[in-house]
Amino acid sequence: MYKKIVAFNSAHHANKKIIPVNHFKFAKNVHIASLMINEFNRAAGIYPIVFLQGDTGSYSIFALLGLKQEENLFVDEEGRWKASYIPAVIRRYPFMLGKDENSDNLMIGIDEESEFISETEGQPLVDENGKPTQIVENVKNYLSEIHRFSEMSNRFCQDLAERELLTPLNMQIKNAGGETMNIGGCHGVNEKKFNELSDDDFLELRKKGMLPLIYAHLISLSQLDRLVRIQGGLQ
Protein backbone atom coordinates (compact mmCIF):
# COMPACT_ATOMS: atom_id res chain seq x y z
CA MET A 1 0.00 0.00 0.00
CA TYR A 2 2.83 2.38 0.90
CA LYS A 3 5.54 3.01 -1.67
CA LYS A 4 7.99 5.53 -0.21
CA ILE A 5 7.54 6.50 3.42
CA VAL A 6 9.55 9.44 4.73
CA ALA A 7 9.27 11.43 7.94
CA PHE A 8 7.22 14.58 7.60
CA ASN A 9 9.45 17.65 7.67
CA SER A 10 8.22 21.23 7.29
CA ALA A 11 11.20 22.29 5.20
CA HIS A 12 11.27 19.20 2.99
CA HIS A 13 7.50 19.21 2.44
CA ALA A 14 7.08 22.98 2.13
CA ASN A 15 5.70 22.65 -1.40
CA LYS A 16 3.60 19.54 -0.85
CA LYS A 17 -0.18 19.46 -0.84
CA ILE A 18 -2.69 16.78 0.12
CA ILE A 19 -5.53 15.78 -2.19
CA PRO A 20 -8.62 14.33 -0.44
CA VAL A 21 -8.71 10.55 -0.77
CA ASN A 22 -11.56 9.81 -3.18
CA HIS A 23 -10.92 6.13 -3.93
CA PHE A 24 -9.24 3.08 -2.41
CA LYS A 25 -7.41 1.59 -5.36
CA PHE A 26 -4.22 1.90 -3.32
CA ALA A 27 -5.59 -0.86 -1.05
CA LYS A 28 -6.84 -3.26 -3.74
CA ASN A 29 -4.03 -5.74 -2.99
CA VAL A 30 -4.34 -5.54 0.81
CA HIS A 31 -5.89 -8.79 2.06
CA ILE A 32 -5.50 -8.09 5.80
CA ALA A 33 -5.79 -4.85 7.74
CA SER A 34 -4.54 -4.18 11.23
CA LEU A 35 -7.45 -3.65 13.61
CA MET A 36 -7.79 -2.11 17.06
CA ILE A 37 -10.11 -2.99 19.90
CA ASN A 38 -12.16 0.20 19.53
CA GLU A 39 -13.10 -0.97 16.01
CA PHE A 40 -14.49 -4.37 17.02
CA ASN A 41 -18.12 -3.32 17.34
CA ARG A 42 -18.34 -1.97 13.80
CA ALA A 43 -15.92 -4.38 12.14
CA ALA A 44 -17.27 -7.64 13.58
CA GLY A 45 -20.41 -7.53 11.45
CA ILE A 46 -18.38 -7.23 8.25
CA TYR A 47 -14.94 -8.84 8.53
CA PRO A 48 -13.56 -11.94 10.22
CA ILE A 49 -11.37 -10.69 13.08
CA VAL A 50 -8.32 -12.89 13.65
CA PHE A 51 -5.01 -12.87 15.51
CA LEU A 52 -1.68 -13.31 13.74
CA GLN A 53 1.53 -14.25 15.53
CA GLY A 54 4.66 -12.28 14.67
CA ASP A 55 8.29 -13.37 14.58
CA THR A 56 8.74 -12.40 18.23
CA GLY A 57 5.83 -14.60 19.30
CA SER A 58 3.50 -11.72 20.11
CA TYR A 59 0.05 -11.45 18.58
CA SER A 60 -1.66 -8.68 16.63
CA ILE A 61 -5.25 -8.23 15.52
CA PHE A 62 -6.30 -8.14 11.88
CA ALA A 63 -9.43 -7.98 9.77
CA LEU A 64 -9.52 -10.40 6.84
CA LEU A 65 -10.29 -8.49 3.65
CA GLY A 66 -9.69 -11.38 1.27
CA LEU A 67 -9.23 -15.14 1.11
CA LYS A 68 -5.84 -15.10 -0.56
CA GLN A 69 -2.75 -12.95 -0.87
CA GLU A 70 -3.16 -9.60 -2.67
CA GLU A 71 -6.97 -9.93 -2.80
CA ASN A 72 -9.15 -7.25 -1.27
CA LEU A 73 -12.78 -8.24 -1.79
CA PHE A 74 -14.01 -4.89 -0.52
CA VAL A 75 -12.49 -2.64 -3.22
CA ASP A 76 -14.23 -2.67 -6.60
CA GLU A 77 -12.83 -1.72 -10.00
CA GLU A 78 -13.68 1.95 -9.46
CA GLY A 79 -11.88 1.96 -6.12
CA ARG A 80 -15.04 2.15 -4.02
CA TRP A 81 -15.03 0.46 -0.62
CA LYS A 82 -17.93 -1.99 -0.55
CA ALA A 83 -18.67 -1.99 3.17
CA SER A 84 -20.08 0.42 5.73
CA TYR A 85 -16.92 0.45 7.85
CA ILE A 86 -13.34 1.03 6.68
CA PRO A 87 -10.51 0.06 9.07
CA ALA A 88 -8.62 3.02 10.53
CA VAL A 89 -5.32 1.75 9.15
CA ILE A 90 -6.76 2.21 5.64
CA ARG A 91 -8.35 5.58 6.41
CA ARG A 92 -5.07 7.04 7.65
CA TYR A 93 -3.41 6.70 4.20
CA PRO A 94 -1.16 8.35 2.94
CA PHE A 95 0.04 9.02 6.49
CA MET A 96 1.28 6.71 9.19
CA LEU A 97 2.90 6.95 12.61
CA GLY A 98 6.41 5.64 13.14
CA LYS A 99 9.37 5.91 15.46
CA ASP A 100 12.40 8.09 14.88
CA GLU A 101 15.43 5.90 14.05
CA ASN A 102 17.56 7.84 16.52
CA SER A 103 15.07 7.95 19.39
CA ASP A 104 11.81 6.52 20.66
CA ASN A 105 9.93 9.66 19.65
CA LEU A 106 6.90 9.17 17.43
CA MET A 107 6.83 10.91 14.08
CA ILE A 108 4.45 11.35 11.17
CA GLY A 109 5.38 9.36 8.10
CA ILE A 110 4.08 10.23 4.66
CA ASP A 111 4.01 8.26 1.41
CA GLU A 112 5.70 10.68 -0.96
CA GLU A 113 4.80 8.60 -4.01
CA SER A 114 1.10 8.55 -3.21
CA GLU A 115 -1.13 10.02 -5.89
CA PHE A 116 -2.78 12.04 -3.13
CA ILE A 117 0.41 14.03 -2.52
CA SER A 118 0.95 16.82 -5.03
CA GLU A 119 2.79 20.07 -5.60
CA THR A 120 0.12 21.58 -7.83
CA GLU A 121 -3.27 20.79 -6.30
CA GLY A 122 -4.84 20.15 -2.94
CA GLN A 123 -4.39 21.75 0.46
CA PRO A 124 -0.88 22.73 1.63
CA LEU A 125 0.86 20.80 4.40
CA VAL A 126 3.01 23.80 5.34
CA ASP A 127 1.90 27.44 5.57
CA GLU A 128 3.67 30.56 4.32
CA ASN A 129 5.52 30.84 7.65
CA GLY A 130 7.00 27.38 7.33
CA LYS A 131 4.72 25.90 9.98
CA PRO A 132 2.60 22.74 9.62
CA THR A 133 -0.98 23.59 8.67
CA GLN A 134 -4.07 22.51 10.58
CA ILE A 135 -4.31 19.51 8.27
CA VAL A 136 -1.03 18.17 9.65
CA GLU A 137 -2.16 18.89 13.20
CA ASN A 138 -5.39 16.98 12.55
CA VAL A 139 -3.40 14.07 11.12
CA LYS A 140 -1.11 14.12 14.15
CA ASN A 141 -4.06 13.96 16.52
CA TYR A 142 -5.70 11.17 14.54
CA LEU A 143 -2.50 9.11 14.40
CA SER A 144 -1.89 9.66 18.12
CA GLU A 145 -5.37 8.32 18.84
CA ILE A 146 -4.67 5.29 16.66
CA HIS A 147 -1.40 4.73 18.53
CA ARG A 148 -3.17 4.91 21.90
CA PHE A 149 -5.72 2.28 20.92
CA SER A 150 -2.98 0.21 19.28
CA GLU A 151 -1.16 0.01 22.61
CA MET A 152 -4.41 -1.05 24.30
CA SER A 153 -4.93 -3.67 21.59
CA ASN A 154 -1.45 -5.07 22.20
CA ARG A 155 -2.23 -5.45 25.90
CA PHE A 156 -5.46 -7.24 25.02
CA CYS A 157 -3.52 -9.70 22.85
CA GLN A 158 -0.95 -10.17 25.60
CA ASP A 159 -3.67 -10.93 28.16
CA LEU A 160 -5.19 -13.57 25.89
CA ALA A 161 -1.80 -15.13 25.17
CA GLU A 162 -0.81 -15.26 28.83
CA ARG A 163 -4.01 -17.18 29.59
CA GLU A 164 -3.26 -19.48 26.64
CA LEU A 165 -6.62 -18.68 25.10
CA LEU A 166 -5.29 -18.18 21.55
CA THR A 167 -5.01 -21.27 19.35
CA PRO A 168 -4.70 -21.86 15.58
CA LEU A 169 -7.98 -21.62 13.69
CA ASN A 170 -9.07 -24.36 11.35
CA MET A 171 -10.34 -22.22 8.50
CA GLN A 172 -11.25 -24.49 5.60
CA ILE A 173 -13.69 -23.25 3.00
CA LYS A 174 -14.98 -24.08 -0.44
CA ASN A 175 -14.91 -21.32 -3.02
CA ALA A 176 -17.52 -20.74 -5.72
CA GLY A 177 -15.81 -23.26 -7.97
CA GLY A 178 -16.03 -25.98 -5.33
CA GLU A 179 -12.31 -25.84 -4.63
CA THR A 180 -11.31 -26.40 -1.00
CA MET A 181 -9.13 -23.65 0.43
CA ASN A 182 -7.19 -23.65 3.68
CA ILE A 183 -6.55 -20.27 5.28
CA GLY A 184 -3.55 -20.81 7.50
CA GLY A 185 -1.67 -18.75 10.04
CA CYS A 186 -4.74 -17.33 11.81
CA HIS A 187 -5.36 -17.70 15.52
CA GLY A 188 -8.50 -17.18 17.54
CA VAL A 189 -9.91 -17.55 21.02
CA ASN A 190 -10.37 -21.20 21.93
CA GLU A 191 -14.02 -21.39 23.01
CA LYS A 192 -13.51 -24.56 25.03
CA LYS A 193 -10.71 -23.04 27.11
CA PHE A 194 -12.64 -19.80 27.42
CA ASN A 195 -15.72 -21.60 28.75
CA GLU A 196 -13.58 -23.57 31.20
CA LEU A 197 -12.08 -20.50 32.84
CA SER A 198 -12.45 -20.33 36.58
CA ASP A 199 -14.95 -17.87 38.00
CA ASP A 200 -12.09 -15.70 39.22
CA ASP A 201 -10.39 -15.61 35.81
CA PHE A 202 -13.70 -14.90 34.06
CA LEU A 203 -14.40 -12.06 36.46
CA GLU A 204 -10.93 -10.66 35.84
CA LEU A 205 -11.60 -10.58 32.08
CA ARG A 206 -14.90 -8.84 32.74
CA LYS A 207 -13.26 -6.21 34.90
CA LYS A 208 -10.74 -5.53 32.14
CA GLY A 209 -13.52 -5.07 29.60
CA MET A 210 -12.33 -8.02 27.55
CA LEU A 211 -15.56 -10.02 27.37
CA PRO A 212 -17.32 -7.88 24.72
CA LEU A 213 -14.14 -8.00 22.62
CA ILE A 214 -13.88 -11.78 22.86
CA TYR A 215 -17.55 -12.26 21.96
CA ALA A 216 -17.25 -9.82 19.04
CA HIS A 217 -14.23 -11.72 17.73
CA LEU A 218 -15.98 -15.08 17.99
CA ILE A 219 -19.11 -13.78 16.27
CA SER A 220 -17.03 -12.15 13.52
CA LEU A 221 -15.65 -15.49 12.36
CA SER A 222 -18.99 -16.21 10.71
CA GLN A 223 -18.16 -13.42 8.28
CA LEU A 224 -15.82 -15.85 6.54
CA ASP A 225 -18.89 -17.11 4.69
CA ARG A 226 -19.51 -13.57 3.54
CA LEU A 227 -16.05 -13.40 2.00
CA VAL A 228 -16.74 -16.63 0.14
CA ARG A 229 -19.98 -15.19 -1.23
CA ILE A 230 -18.32 -11.96 -2.30
CA GLN A 231 -15.50 -13.85 -3.99
CA GLY A 232 -18.08 -15.90 -5.85
CA GLY A 233 -19.89 -12.77 -6.98
CA LEU A 234 -22.94 -13.48 -4.85
CA GLN A 235 -22.79 -10.29 -2.79
C-alpha positions in Angstrom: 0.0 0.0 0.0 2.8 2.4 0.9 5.5 3.0 -1.7 8.0 5.5 -0.2 7.5 6.5 3.4 9.5 9.4 4.7 9.3 11.4 7.9 7.2 14.6 7.6 9.4 17.7 7.7 8.2 21.2 7.3 11.2 22.3 5.2 11.3 19.2 3.0 7.5 19.2 2.4 7.1 23.0 2.1 5.7 22.6 -1.4 3.6 19.5 -0.8 -0.2 19.5 -0.8 -2.7 16.8 0.1 -5.5 15.8 -2.2 -8.6 14.3 -0.4 -8.7 10.5 -0.8 -11.6 9.8 -3.2 -10.9 6.1 -3.9 -9.2 3.1 -2.4 -7.4 1.6 -5.4 -4.2 1.9 -3.3 -5.6 -0.9 -1.0 -6.8 -3.3 -3.7 -4.0 -5.7 -3.0 -4.3 -5.5 0.8 -5.9 -8.8 2.1 -5.5 -8.1 5.8 -5.8 -4.9 7.7 -4.5 -4.2 11.2 -7.4 -3.7 13.6 -7.8 -2.1 17.1 -10.1 -3.0 19.9 -12.2 0.2 19.5 -13.1 -1.0 16.0 -14.5 -4.4 17.0 -18.1 -3.3 17.3 -18.3 -2.0 13.8 -15.9 -4.4 12.1 -17.3 -7.6 13.6 -20.4 -7.5 11.5 -18.4 -7.2 8.2 -14.9 -8.8 8.5 -13.6 -11.9 10.2 -11.4 -10.7 13.1 -8.3 -12.9 13.7 -5.0 -12.9 15.5 -1.7 -13.3 13.7 1.5 -14.2 15.5 4.7 -12.3 14.7 8.3 -13.4 14.6 8.7 -12.4 18.2 5.8 -14.6 19.3 3.5 -11.7 20.1 0.0 -11.5 18.6 -1.7 -8.7 16.6 -5.3 -8.2 15.5 -6.3 -8.1 11.9 -9.4 -8.0 9.8 -9.5 -10.4 6.8 -10.3 -8.5 3.7 -9.7 -11.4 1.3 -9.2 -15.1 1.1 -5.8 -15.1 -0.6 -2.7 -12.9 -0.9 -3.2 -9.6 -2.7 -7.0 -9.9 -2.8 -9.2 -7.3 -1.3 -12.8 -8.2 -1.8 -14.0 -4.9 -0.5 -12.5 -2.6 -3.2 -14.2 -2.7 -6.6 -12.8 -1.7 -10.0 -13.7 2.0 -9.5 -11.9 2.0 -6.1 -15.0 2.1 -4.0 -15.0 0.5 -0.6 -17.9 -2.0 -0.6 -18.7 -2.0 3.2 -20.1 0.4 5.7 -16.9 0.4 7.8 -13.3 1.0 6.7 -10.5 0.1 9.1 -8.6 3.0 10.5 -5.3 1.7 9.1 -6.8 2.2 5.6 -8.3 5.6 6.4 -5.1 7.0 7.6 -3.4 6.7 4.2 -1.2 8.3 2.9 0.0 9.0 6.5 1.3 6.7 9.2 2.9 7.0 12.6 6.4 5.6 13.1 9.4 5.9 15.5 12.4 8.1 14.9 15.4 5.9 14.0 17.6 7.8 16.5 15.1 7.9 19.4 11.8 6.5 20.7 9.9 9.7 19.6 6.9 9.2 17.4 6.8 10.9 14.1 4.4 11.3 11.2 5.4 9.4 8.1 4.1 10.2 4.7 4.0 8.3 1.4 5.7 10.7 -1.0 4.8 8.6 -4.0 1.1 8.6 -3.2 -1.1 10.0 -5.9 -2.8 12.0 -3.1 0.4 14.0 -2.5 0.9 16.8 -5.0 2.8 20.1 -5.6 0.1 21.6 -7.8 -3.3 20.8 -6.3 -4.8 20.2 -2.9 -4.4 21.8 0.5 -0.9 22.7 1.6 0.9 20.8 4.4 3.0 23.8 5.3 1.9 27.4 5.6 3.7 30.6 4.3 5.5 30.8 7.6 7.0 27.4 7.3 4.7 25.9 10.0 2.6 22.7 9.6 -1.0 23.6 8.7 -4.1 22.5 10.6 -4.3 19.5 8.3 -1.0 18.2 9.7 -2.2 18.9 13.2 -5.4 17.0 12.6 -3.4 14.1 11.1 -1.1 14.1 14.1 -4.1 14.0 16.5 -5.7 11.2 14.5 -2.5 9.1 14.4 -1.9 9.7 18.1 -5.4 8.3 18.8 -4.7 5.3 16.7 -1.4 4.7 18.5 -3.2 4.9 21.9 -5.7 2.3 20.9 -3.0 0.2 19.3 -1.2 0.0 22.6 -4.4 -1.1 24.3 -4.9 -3.7 21.6 -1.4 -5.1 22.2 -2.2 -5.4 25.9 -5.5 -7.2 25.0 -3.5 -9.7 22.9 -1.0 -10.2 25.6 -3.7 -10.9 28.2 -5.2 -13.6 25.9 -1.8 -15.1 25.2 -0.8 -15.3 28.8 -4.0 -17.2 29.6 -3.3 -19.5 26.6 -6.6 -18.7 25.1 -5.3 -18.2 21.6 -5.0 -21.3 19.4 -4.7 -21.9 15.6 -8.0 -21.6 13.7 -9.1 -24.4 11.4 -10.3 -22.2 8.5 -11.2 -24.5 5.6 -13.7 -23.3 3.0 -15.0 -24.1 -0.4 -14.9 -21.3 -3.0 -17.5 -20.7 -5.7 -15.8 -23.3 -8.0 -16.0 -26.0 -5.3 -12.3 -25.8 -4.6 -11.3 -26.4 -1.0 -9.1 -23.7 0.4 -7.2 -23.6 3.7 -6.6 -20.3 5.3 -3.6 -20.8 7.5 -1.7 -18.7 10.0 -4.7 -17.3 11.8 -5.4 -17.7 15.5 -8.5 -17.2 17.5 -9.9 -17.6 21.0 -10.4 -21.2 21.9 -14.0 -21.4 23.0 -13.5 -24.6 25.0 -10.7 -23.0 27.1 -12.6 -19.8 27.4 -15.7 -21.6 28.7 -13.6 -23.6 31.2 -12.1 -20.5 32.8 -12.5 -20.3 36.6 -15.0 -17.9 38.0 -12.1 -15.7 39.2 -10.4 -15.6 35.8 -13.7 -14.9 34.1 -14.4 -12.1 36.5 -10.9 -10.7 35.8 -11.6 -10.6 32.1 -14.9 -8.8 32.7 -13.3 -6.2 34.9 -10.7 -5.5 32.1 -13.5 -5.1 29.6 -12.3 -8.0 27.6 -15.6 -10.0 27.4 -17.3 -7.9 24.7 -14.1 -8.0 22.6 -13.9 -11.8 22.9 -17.5 -12.3 22.0 -17.3 -9.8 19.0 -14.2 -11.7 17.7 -16.0 -15.1 18.0 -19.1 -13.8 16.3 -17.0 -12.1 13.5 -15.6 -15.5 12.4 -19.0 -16.2 10.7 -18.2 -13.4 8.3 -15.8 -15.8 6.5 -18.9 -17.1 4.7 -19.5 -13.6 3.5 -16.0 -13.4 2.0 -16.7 -16.6 0.1 -20.0 -15.2 -1.2 -18.3 -12.0 -2.3 -15.5 -13.8 -4.0 -18.1 -15.9 -5.9 -19.9 -12.8 -7.0 -22.9 -13.5 -4.9 -22.8 -10.3 -2.8 
